């Protein structure tokens, strides 16, 4: 089975471009400068009928990986609205002050997802004890982990990603972190995962590049 491509989209035009350029899945968020925050449910509703691919939605209200009581209440309401708007899955991950997965918020949101798949995003790469974090994520019900293998980018962390996927086959590792068409061939020589994640941006433009997505997809064939 060929590897699949997930594209992070920070605005609606990008999501539409990604869908028509070959992405297998869309990660919808907003605010690139913050690393991706929760999008407006109305925006998801506007594009849901125009995109056939699954749309996973970011749940995050701050630029870091912390979560407050007020923030959790907000995300709970946003999650319900996003489910009604047609979300196919969710992407989130919150850490405590010890840089480990925070239990209450993560478990509650997984429960509220009502069976929709939940990906642990790159907060995982900040965790001090990553093996413990993987085991915890599996136990709580995360279905995927977006990671650069704990390294600066996915290419540098490729061997660790392979190791984790072999050791923990019940959860899907998604290679992410600096992936572009220029480095994907080398990454594919070293990394053998089912999913690869890219923002597909070139230069300072904060919208995806259609040709870049098409080239990424071709390399995965």
C-alpha positions as CSV (number, residue, x, y, z in Angstrom):
1,X,0.0,0.0,0.0
2,X,1.4,3.4,-1.0
3,X,2.2,6.0,1.6
4,X,-0.4,8.8,2.0
5,X,-0.1,12.5,2.2
6,X,-1.7,14.8,4.8
7,X,-1.5,18.6,4.1
8,X,-1.8,21.2,6.8
9,X,-4.0,24.1,5.7
10,X,-4.2,27.4,7.5
11,X,-6.9,28.9,5.4
12,X,-9.9,27.9,3.3
13,X,-8.2,28.5,-0.1
14,X,-5.4,26.2,0.9
15,X,-7.7,23.5,1.9
16,X,-9.4,23.6,-1.5
17,X,-6.1,23.7,-3.3
18,X,-4.8,20.7,-1.3
19,X,-8.0,18.7,-2.0
20,X,-7.7,19.2,-5.8
21,X,-4.0,18.7,-5.9
22,X,-3.9,15.2,-4.5
23,X,-3.8,15.4,-0.7
24,X,-5.2,12.2,0.9
25,X,-6.2,14.1,4.0
26,X,-6.5,17.7,5.2
27,X,-5.5,19.0,8.6
28,X,-7.5,22.2,9.0
29,X,-6.3,25.0,11.3
30,X,-5.6,28.7,11.4
31,X,-2.8,31.0,12.4
32,X,0.4,29.7,10.9
33,X,2.6,31.9,13.2
34,X,1.2,30.2,16.3
35,X,1.8,26.7,14.8
36,X,-1.9,26.1,14.1
37,X,-4.9,27.0,16.3
38,X,-8.6,25.8,16.2
39,X,-10.3,27.0,13.0
40,X,-13.8,28.6,13.0
41,X,-16.5,25.8,12.7
42,X,-18.2,28.0,10.1
43,X,-15.2,27.8,7.9
44,X,-15.2,24.0,8.1
45,X,-18.9,24.0,7.2
46,X,-18.2,26.2,4.2
47,X,-15.8,23.7,2.6
48,X,-17.0,20.3,3.9
49,X,-19.3,19.7,1.0
50,X,-16.6,20.7,-1.5
51,X,-13.9,18.4,-0.2
52,X,-14.2,14.6,-0.5
53,X,-11.0,13.9,1.5
54,X,-11.2,13.4,5.3
55,X,-10.7,16.7,7.2
56,X,-9.0,16.5,10.6
57,X,-9.3,19.7,12.7
58,X,-6.8,21.2,15.1
59,X,-7.9,21.8,18.7
60,X,-5.6,24.3,20.3
61,X,-6.1,27.7,21.8
62,X,-2.6,28.9,22.6
63,X,0.8,28.9,20.8
64,X,2.3,26.5,23.3
65,X,1.1,23.1,24.5
66,X,-0.4,24.1,27.8
67,X,-4.1,24.0,28.6
68,X,-6.1,26.1,31.2
69,X,-9.5,25.4,32.7
70,X,-11.0,28.1,30.6
71,X,-9.2,26.9,27.5
72,X,-10.5,23.4,28.0
73,X,-14.1,24.7,28.3
74,X,-13.7,26.6,25.1
75,X,-12.2,23.6,23.2
76,X,-15.1,21.4,24.4
77,X,-17.6,23.8,22.8
78,X,-15.6,24.2,19.7
79,X,-15.2,20.4,19.3
80,X,-19.0,19.9,19.4
81,X,-19.5,22.7,16.8
82,X,-16.8,21.2,14.6
83,X,-18.3,17.8,14.8
84,X,-21.6,19.2,13.7
85,X,-19.8,21.0,10.9
86,X,-18.4,17.7,9.5
87,X,-15.0,17.1,11.1
88,X,-13.7,13.6,10.4
89,X,-11.1,13.6,13.2
90,X,-9.2,15.9,15.5
91,X,-5.6,16.9,16.2
92,X,-4.5,18.0,19.6
93,X,-2.2,17.3,22.5
94,X,-1.6,19.1,25.8
95,X,1.4,18.8,28.2
96,X,1.7,19.4,31.9
97,X,4.5,21.3,33.6
98,X,6.7,18.2,33.6
99,X,6.5,18.0,29.8
100,X,4.4,14.9,29.8
101,X,0.9,14.4,28.5
102,X,-1.7,16.1,30.6
103,X,-4.4,13.6,31.5
104,X,-7.6,15.4,32.1
105,X,-7.8,17.5,29.0
106,X,-6.5,14.9,26.5
107,X,-8.7,12.1,27.8
108,X,-11.8,14.3,28.0
109,X,-11.4,15.4,24.4
110,X,-10.8,11.9,23.2
111,X,-14.0,10.8,25.0
112,X,-16.0,13.8,23.5
113,X,-14.8,12.8,20.0
114,X,-17.3,9.9,20.2
115,X,-15.1,7.5,18.2
116,X,-13.7,10.0,15.7
117,X,-10.0,9.4,15.3
118,X,-7.7,11.7,17.3
119,X,-4.1,12.5,16.4
120,X,-1.5,13.5,19.0
121,X,0.3,16.4,17.3
122,X,3.9,17.5,17.7
123,X,3.5,18.3,21.4
124,X,4.7,14.7,21.6
125,X,8.2,15.7,20.4
126,X,8.5,17.9,23.4
127,X,7.7,15.1,25.9
128,X,10.6,14.2,28.1
129,X,9.9,10.5,28.2
130,X,8.6,9.7,24.7
131,X,8.2,6.0,25.1
132,X,6.0,6.6,28.1
133,X,4.1,9.2,26.1
134,X,3.5,6.6,23.3
135,X,2.2,4.0,25.7
136,X,0.0,6.6,27.4
137,X,-1.4,7.9,24.0
138,X,-2.3,4.3,23.1
139,X,-3.9,3.7,26.4
140,X,-6.1,6.8,26.2
141,X,-7.2,6.2,22.7
142,X,-5.2,8.3,20.4
143,X,-5.0,6.7,16.9
144,X,-2.0,8.6,15.5
145,X,1.1,10.5,16.5
146,X,2.4,13.3,14.3
147,X,6.2,13.5,15.0
148,X,9.6,14.4,13.7
149,X,11.0,11.6,15.7
150,X,12.0,14.0,18.5
151,X,14.4,15.7,16.1
152,X,14.5,19.1,14.4
153,X,12.9,17.7,11.4
154,X,11.5,14.4,10.1
155,X,14.5,13.6,8.1
156,X,16.8,13.8,11.1
157,X,14.3,11.7,13.2
158,X,13.5,9.1,10.5
159,X,15.2,6.2,12.2
160,X,13.5,6.9,15.5
161,X,10.1,7.0,13.7
162,X,10.8,3.6,12.2
163,X,11.8,2.2,15.6
164,X,8.7,3.5,17.3
165,X,6.4,2.2,14.5
166,X,7.9,-1.2,14.8
167,X,7.6,-1.2,18.5
168,X,4.1,0.2,18.7
169,X,2.2,-1.1,15.7
170,X,-1.2,-0.4,17.3
171,X,-0.8,3.4,16.7
172,X,0.0,5.1,13.4
173,X,3.1,7.4,13.3
174,X,2.8,10.3,10.9
175,X,6.1,11.8,9.7
176,X,6.0,15.6,10.0
177,X,8.4,18.4,10.3
178,X,10.0,20.3,7.4
179,X,8.9,17.8,4.7
180,X,9.0,19.2,1.2
181,X,9.5,17.7,-2.2
182,X,13.2,18.6,-2.2
183,X,13.9,16.3,0.8
184,X,11.1,13.7,0.6
185,X,13.1,11.3,-1.7
186,X,15.9,11.1,0.9
187,X,13.3,10.7,3.7
188,X,11.6,7.8,1.9
189,X,14.9,6.0,1.7
190,X,15.1,6.1,5.5
191,X,11.5,6.1,6.7
192,X,8.8,3.6,6.0
193,X,5.6,5.0,7.4
194,X,2.1,5.0,6.0
195,X,1.6,8.8,6.4
196,X,3.6,11.9,5.6
197,X,2.6,15.4,6.7
198,X,3.6,18.7,5.0
199,X,2.4,22.3,5.0
200,X,3.5,22.4,1.3
201,X,4.4,26.1,1.5
202,X,7.2,27.6,-0.5
203,X,8.9,30.9,0.5
204,X,7.0,33.2,2.7
205,X,3.6,32.5,1.3
206,X,1.3,31.1,4.0
207,X,-0.9,29.3,1.5
208,X,-0.1,25.8,0.1
209,X,1.5,25.5,-3.3
210,X,-0.5,23.3,-5.7
211,X,2.6,22.2,-7.7
212,X,4.4,21.3,-4.5
213,X,1.5,19.1,-3.4
214,X,1.3,17.4,-6.7
215,X,5.1,16.7,-6.6
216,X,4.9,15.3,-3.1
217,X,2.0,13.1,-4.1
218,X,4.0,11.8,-7.2
219,X,7.0,11.0,-5.0
220,X,4.7,8.8,-2.8
221,X,3.4,6.8,-5.7
